[in-house]
């Protein structure tokens, strides 16, 4: 136990002091804060512009803030006295009437410059029709909004002509108050949470596992490993290094998540929405957080044990990246296989991914954010994952003991199995 703790403390303290760890932590923190602050500033700026445009600050202020001119060519005479109403409905644009003789010139200007927009109101067999002209389909006022506004004004005129009381017209054309009550977990919030959690877990498992490989290879280069092996069992070395890098990873993750959560709370309003949909994180229950941490630890342990063997097969630290290719492919395939759980967390694919030990560290946490995962699935997933770790761990320790003192060309895993088999035969 003392040998394990010595290796554990050495690995943790050495990597904690490395400039690469400090710099990477600072850079990631800057990216996290920037990724939240910049969109918040842009959103705030847009809201301020809209507020200035919709306030009754006079025509001069409004002209400065408009996105262009919305010309109205009314051939039906239904809207000649409704320009003020239309201006209130389209506060980001300067609404102006247009004579029929100027229509072609305005259309040509729209085609060339794209700064202004034109709505032509005409009657066809006593049916009101609208023609909307814009340079690009996605630019300018929303066509659905234009249709709704003009339809309501037309309906109001018809009702007034029929001597319908004003309060009845107001009620008939007014919007209904509707409250949306989501009784389940938010799909959008769960989807976003799933993506964030899986990306964090994938990069954490991959890079901290890569750190184990680099640690082993670096110590082989400095011949520290020869001294370690003579006094410490290989099993204590591989387990100590795995635990040391794992704790360092948890520390870095805790810092990043804490700063991210605090920044989110400070820069985004309480009822922040995306396209009108609220962002909810109801999936982060205490049990879900505990399970996410457990899956991170187990997933990291599984990949780190294999990466330690990979690090032991090379004699130079610069060879680690090429030696890591098979492990990288395995992690990437597992990640993309789990990707299908984001949108449909209750699908057969998601359930299968939750039981595959190389995928479950990514799949189950993402499902926890967006759906209620049955307890038996979580239990079975953990049992399979722990069993695989014990199997891989036993095998990794055995292969590690053969590879750790090898110097020269990179050992292939198949060669390690041959060496292990030869030792059994010799015994």
C-alpha positions, 0 to 999 in steps of 0.5 A, a space after each residue: 500500500 505504501 508503494 502505491 501511495 508513493 507512486 500516486 503522490 509522485 505522479 500527482 505532484 509531478 503533473 500538477 507542477 507541469 507548465 502544460 497542465 497549468 497553461 491548458 487549465 488557464 486556456 480552457 478557462 478563458 475559452 469557457 468564460 469567453 464562450 459564455 460572455 461573448 454570446 451574452 454581450 451580443 444578445 444584450 446588445 440586440 435587446 438594447 437595440 430593440 428596446 430603443 427601436 420600440 420606445 417612443 423616442 421620436 422619429 430621429 432615434 427610430 431612423 438611426 436604429 432601423 434596418 431599412 425601409 419597408 415600403 407599402 404599396 396599397 392597391 386595395 385602399 385597406 391600409 392607407 390610414 394604418 401606417 402608424 399601426 404598421 410602424 408599431 408592428 415593425 419597429 426595426 424598419 421605417 414604414 413608408 407608403 409607396 406610389 404605384 409609379 415608383 414600384 419598379 424603381 424600388 424593386 430594382 434598388 432591392 435587387 441591387 442593394 438589398 437594404 429595403 423591402 416592399 409589400 404590395 397589397 392587391 385584390 384578386 376577385 375580391 380576395 386580398 393578396 400580398 406580394 413581398 419583395 426582398 433580395 434574399 428570402 431569409 432577410 428582412 421582416 418575417 413573411 409569416 409576421 407580415 401575413 399575420 399583421 396585414 390579415 389582422 388589420 384586414 379582419 378588423 376593417 371587415 368587422 368594423 364594417 359589419 358594426 361589430 363592437 370594438 371590444 369584441 373585435 379586440 377580443 377576437 383578434 387578441 392573442 390567447 395567453 398560454 402557459 406551457 407546462 412541461 411535466 417531463 425533463 426538458 428535451 432541449 435542456 436535456 439535449 444540450 446537457 447531454 452534449 456538454 456532459 459527453 464532450 467533457 467526459 470524452 475529452 477528460 477520459 482521452 486526455 488524462 488517459 493520454 497523460 498516463 501514457 506520457 508519464 510512463 514513457 517519460 520516466 522510461 526515457 529518464 531511466 526512472 522506471 528502472 529504479 522504480 521497478 527494482 523497488 516497486 511491483 509493476 502492479 503498484 506502478 500502473 495503479 498508482 499512476 492511473 490513480 494519480 492522473 485520475 485525481 488530477 483530472 477530477 481536480 481540473 474538471 472540478 475547477 472548469 465546471 465550477 468556473 463555467 457554472 458561476 459564469 453561466 449564472 452571472 452572465 445569463 438571465 434566470 429565464 434564458 431561452 433559445 428560440 423561445 425554449 427555456 434551457 433547463 438542467 433538471 437532469 442534474 439531480 444529486 443521484 445523476 451527479 454521483 453517477 456521472 462522477 462514478 462513470 467518469 472514474 470507471 471510464 477513465 480507469 478502463 482507458 488509462 489501464 490500457 494507455 499505461 501499457 501503450 506508454 510502456 511499449 515505447 522508449 521515447 515520449 515522442 512515439 506515444 502519439 503513434 502508439 496511441 492510435 488504436 486506443 484513440 480509434 477505440 475511444 472515438 468509435 465509442 464516442 460516436 456510437 454513444 452520439 445516437 443517445 443524444 436525440 433518442 435516449 430511449 432507443 435500442 441503440 442507446 440501451 445497447 451503448 449503455 451496456 458496452 463497457 467502452 461506450 457506457 461511460 459516455 452513453 449513460 451520463 448523456 441519457 441521465 440528462 434527458 430521460 429516466 434510465 431504469 435502475 436495472 439498466 444502470 446496475 447491469 451497465 455498472 456490473 459489466 463495466 467493473 467486470 471489464 475493468 477487472 479483466 483489462 486491469 489484470 491483463 494490463 498489469 501482466 503486459 505492463 510488467 513485460 513492456 516496462 523495461 523494454 528499450 529500443 523499437 516500439 513493442 507491438 501488443 501482439 509481441 507482448 502476448 507472445 512474451 507472456 505465452 512464452 513465459 507460461 510455456 517456460 514455467 
